């Protein structure tokens, strides 16, 4: 008994000693271990901001839709997820089109572990394991890859239709990070599916029913090539920009702007994510704390007038369809119009239409190609002659009002070059613009090259530096350089390679370098506003988001006009060219007189026709054709709108259908008609009312011009 009591004493002594060590010596350490948790911060996405036009019409919106999500914990196993996926598949219909062969192989291995393990023999595994150059992870990866390679078509065909549906759900559940909700299904979730899943949430750990959003483009095909697209939750971040976005607090399955406007203003439209801190222990969530409330993206207001945009699109579409079947216009397939406020650079409408085959239906029809207004470029012809005259002033080789003989020009070793009307006449600079004289511009170009034309059949001089000198002066107007439009992907056009001094002559009449419709709009705006080159832009305002569906939120930022440069000419020199542009539209010899002399507003501008080459995309053959263009602004005395119209490959022969001028007249008429309608409805702003007063003044000037023309014709 004494020995027994002594043994008990020793055991209790050891127990007390152990308790002392645990509670006193190591107590704090064990306490910290018990209380140790992990904080995991999760960002939940929010709807993007809306996009409005300049008068408050919604262009791009977010449409709410039912959605089913899944959130896995850090300790969730694949087997648990498969079990949930199978249960969920009994409640919803799941599309399996996105399932790839690799997904099928991975899933087959998960549900057929024993058969998968037998794909690689024990001897092969041992052989791979003996490679001392491989880490354990590399050994496992090599065995895994070998197993994948040996899965046969028969193995994959053993997966039933139900298995594939289970796999499609499992694939979405397993596509993102732990504790971050993954979108299982958000398109086509019926009310019945939503109700069934909601009813069984207690049996579906990690599954939840919620409301998601879908980007909606209200005006269907209008401006679609400009507005861009947003990635889906399945697509997530673009592969080529993953690192860029991850460094900016995005997650891999975030929806982002992929192209054009949605991409350009991603930082504005994306919104402020909801941030939740999950306190976890051993992979299980103990508590979730809201760290930052989510807020949808800010709203973007564009300078585009959607009513005007749609009307211009309708006009361009009608004129295209009317002419594409004309035998004289067998290569015609596109047309562009850009309307811009020359004083602020606000783009009021940017229209591009293309007659092409629909890849889905195989039928020909009109497609949106507004993108081409700043990403495609063409020979534009005589519209550049205003820049040629002003370059003559700036280089000192031409004086305002100077008279030059427009005559056939014979350069040694080349055919005779004539103006389009084919007769000699002495012209001032204004008259040369009015009748679109080539000879006048050629002689200006030869002077710039240091070789005035005096002797018939003589050689001319001039080198690439002289051509670059002309290009640099043209660039002051925005020709051949970036306009600064706030959209990605703008091009500068094509610069011809200098071979002979004659290239300068071609350049002077718009037959050498190529330009975009947006560049032409900036160029004519620069002339309209007395030489200030203003950056074109489609962003008007940024507004804070609001829950009011009827009204926009308060203004946060207003886009201010940005002057890029001032053309290096005097006011008198600029007015001289402006008067030349006026004569083009208002004098009987003007090349746009027929279309615009009787307009209820006074317009000015310049027309152009360029010889071009059309390449047939089907055969690769080249054909001779013509591009036609027209630029202008109105009212002449106080310009409020400038435009460029470009119709590539408008006709094949000498018979010009004048589609460029028909489009332009209809577009300008529509602009002023809409303005008048809005004034009568009381919808005009103070700025618009001021512009309407200018129209009245312009009508008086128009009448005076008609009287002058009538008197001149009577005298003649």
Secondary structure, DSSP 4 states (H G I P E B T S, - for coil): -HHHHHHHHHHHHHHHHHHHIIIIISHHHHHHHHH--EEEEEEE--PPPPEE-TTS-EEEEEEEEEEEEE---TT--HHHHHHHHHHHHTTS----TT--HHHHHHHHHHH-HHHHHTTS-HHHHHHHHT-TTS-HHHHHHHHHHHHHHT--HHHHHTS-HHHHHHHHHHHHHTSS-TTS-EEEE-SS--HHHHHHHHHTGGGSTTEEEEEEEEEEETTTTTTHHHH--B--TTT-S-GGGHHHHHTTT--TT---B-SHHHHHTHHHHS-B-EEEEEEEETTEEEEEEEEE--BPPPEEEES--HHHHHHHHHHHHHHHHHHTT-GGGTT--EEEEEEE-TTT-BEEEEEEEEEEE-TTT--EEEEE-TTHHHH--B--GGGGHHHHHHHHHHHTS--TT--EEE--B-BTTS--B--TT-S-EEE-HHHHHHHT-HHHHHHHHHHHTT----STTB-----HHHHHHHHHHHHTTTTTS----SSTT-----PPPP-STHHHHHHHTTSSS-B-HHHHHHHHHHHHTTSEEEPPBSEEEEE---S-SSS---EEEEPPP-EEEE-S--HHHHHHHHHHHHHHHHSTTSTTHHHHTT-SS-EEEEEEEEEEEEE-TTT--EEEEEEEEEEEEESSSS--EEEEEEEEEEESSS----HHHHHHHHHHHHHHHHHHHHHHTT---HHHHHHHHHHHHHHHHHHHHHHHHHHHHHH-
